[in-house]
């Protein structure tokens, strides 16, 4: 399971969504102020290196917070 916080931006969400396959289950929740989106992604990974690679690619999105 991956958890991220991003700015409420269609661009940032689309970039994050593109990192995961079609089989990934993605859940979102907007902050009370409407400035941020909490994103939880559930996807089966076959190796620890895949997990590290997803977080590395996600870190390239400006302003993302990985939890």
C-alpha positions in Angstrom: 0.0 0.0 0.0 1.3 3.4 -1.0 0.1 6.7 0.6 0.7 10.2 -0.7 -0.5 13.8 -0.2 -0.5 16.0 -3.2 -1.9 19.5 -4.1 -5.4 19.4 -5.4 -4.3 19.6 -9.0 -5.5 17.4 -11.9 -2.0 17.5 -13.3 -0.4 16.1 -10.1 -3.0 13.5 -9.7 -2.7 12.4 -13.3 1.1 12.1 -12.9 0.7 10.0 -9.8 -1.9 7.8 -11.3 0.3 7.1 -14.3 2.9 5.5 -12.1 0.6 2.6 -11.3 -1.0 -0.2 -13.4 -4.6 -0.6 -14.4 -5.0 -3.3 -11.7 -4.1 -0.8 -8.9 -6.9 0.3 -6.6 -6.7 4.0 -5.9 -8.6 5.8 -3.2 -8.7 9.6 -2.8 -9.9 11.9 -0.1 -9.9 15.7 -0.2 -8.7 17.8 2.7 -11.2 19.9 4.6 -9.8 23.1 3.2 -9.8 21.7 -0.4 -6.1 22.4 -1.1 -4.8 18.8 -0.9 -5.7 15.3 -1.8 -4.8 12.2 0.1 -4.1 9.3 -2.3 -3.9 5.6 -1.2 -2.9 3.1 -3.8 -3.1 -0.7 -3.3 -1.3 -2.7 -5.9 0.5 -6.1 -5.7 4.3 -5.8 -6.0 6.5 -8.7 -6.9 9.7 -7.4 -5.3 10.9 -4.7 -2.9 12.8 -3.0 -5.7 9.5 -2.3 -7.5 8.2 -0.5 -4.3 11.4 1.6 -4.1 11.1 2.5 -7.8 7.5 3.7 -7.5 8.4 5.9 -4.6 11.5 7.2 -6.5 9.3 8.1 -9.5 6.7 9.7 -7.3 9.3 11.9 -5.6 9.8 13.7 -9.0 6.3 15.2 -8.6 6.7 18.7 -7.2 5.3 19.1 -3.7 4.4 15.4 -3.1 4.5 14.0 0.4 5.0 10.3 0.6 3.9 8.6 3.8 
